[in-house]
Amino acid sequence: MNITTSGLFLIVCIGLGIWMKKDSSFRKREFLAVSLFWILLVATPAGADGVNKVQDAIGNGARSATETVNDVSSK
C-alpha cells in the first residue's frame, strides 16, 4: 500500500478542516498560514523526502497488519 502525496495532503486538509470547525477561536488567517506551511513543506526537496519516509512507514505498517490478519485467519 502506498499513499500518494495528494492522498497525504488530503488527510492533512481534512484534519485542518475538523480542527477549524471545532475551535471557535480559529481564524481564517491561521488556516491560511498553516495551509501554506504544509504546501511549502511538501513542495521542497527536503519535504518530499519526509513524505517518502511517511509513505514507507504507513505502507510497512499496513503490510504488517495485513500479514498478521491473514496469518491469524488462516489458522
C-alpha positions as CSV (number, residue, x, y, z in Angstrom):
1,M,0.0,0.0,0.0
2,N,1.3,3.4,-0.9
3,I,-0.2,6.7,0.0
4,T,0.4,9.3,-2.7
5,T,1.4,12.8,-1.9
6,S,-2.0,14.0,-2.9
7,G,-3.6,11.5,-0.5
8,L,-1.4,12.6,2.4
9,F,-2.2,16.2,1.6
10,L,-5.9,15.4,1.6
11,I,-5.7,13.7,5.0
12,V,-3.9,16.9,6.3
13,C,-6.6,19.1,4.8
14,I,-9.4,17.0,6.4
15,G,-7.6,17.3,9.8
16,L,-7.3,21.1,9.4
17,G,-11.0,21.3,8.4
18,I,-12.1,19.4,11.5
19,W,-9.8,21.5,13.7
20,M,-11.2,24.7,12.2
21,K,-14.8,23.6,12.8
22,K,-14.2,22.5,16.4
23,D,-12.2,25.5,17.5
24,S,-14.4,28.6,17.8
25,S,-11.5,30.9,18.2
26,F,-9.9,29.7,15.0
27,R,-9.2,32.5,12.5
28,K,-9.1,32.3,8.7
29,R,-5.6,33.9,8.7
30,E,-4.3,31.0,10.9
31,F,-5.9,28.4,8.5
32,L,-4.1,30.1,5.5
33,A,-0.8,30.2,7.4
34,V,-1.0,26.5,8.3
35,S,-2.1,25.5,4.8
36,L,0.8,27.4,3.2
37,F,3.2,25.9,5.7
38,W,2.1,22.3,4.6
39,I,2.2,23.2,0.9
40,L,5.7,24.6,1.2
41,L,6.8,21.7,3.4
42,V,5.7,19.1,0.8
43,A,6.9,21.2,-2.2
44,T,10.5,21.4,-1.1
45,P,13.0,18.6,-1.8
46,A,13.5,18.0,2.0
47,G,9.7,17.9,2.4
48,A,9.4,15.4,-0.4
49,D,12.0,13.1,1.3
50,G,9.9,13.4,4.5
51,V,6.7,12.5,2.6
52,N,8.5,9.4,1.2
53,K,9.5,8.3,4.7
54,V,5.9,8.7,5.9
55,Q,4.7,6.8,2.9
56,D,7.1,4.0,3.6
57,A,6.2,3.9,7.3
58,I,2.5,3.8,6.7
59,G,2.9,1.2,3.9
60,N,5.1,-1.0,6.1
61,G,2.6,-0.8,8.9
62,A,-0.3,-1.7,6.6
63,R,1.6,-4.6,5.1
64,S,2.4,-5.9,8.6
65,A,-1.2,-5.6,9.7
66,T,-2.4,-7.4,6.6
67,E,0.1,-10.2,7.0
68,T,-0.9,-10.6,10.7
69,V,-4.6,-10.7,9.8
70,N,-4.0,-13.3,7.1
71,D,-1.9,-15.4,9.4
72,V,-4.5,-15.4,12.2
73,S,-7.4,-16.0,9.8
74,S,-5.7,-18.9,8.1
75,K,-5.3,-20.9,11.4
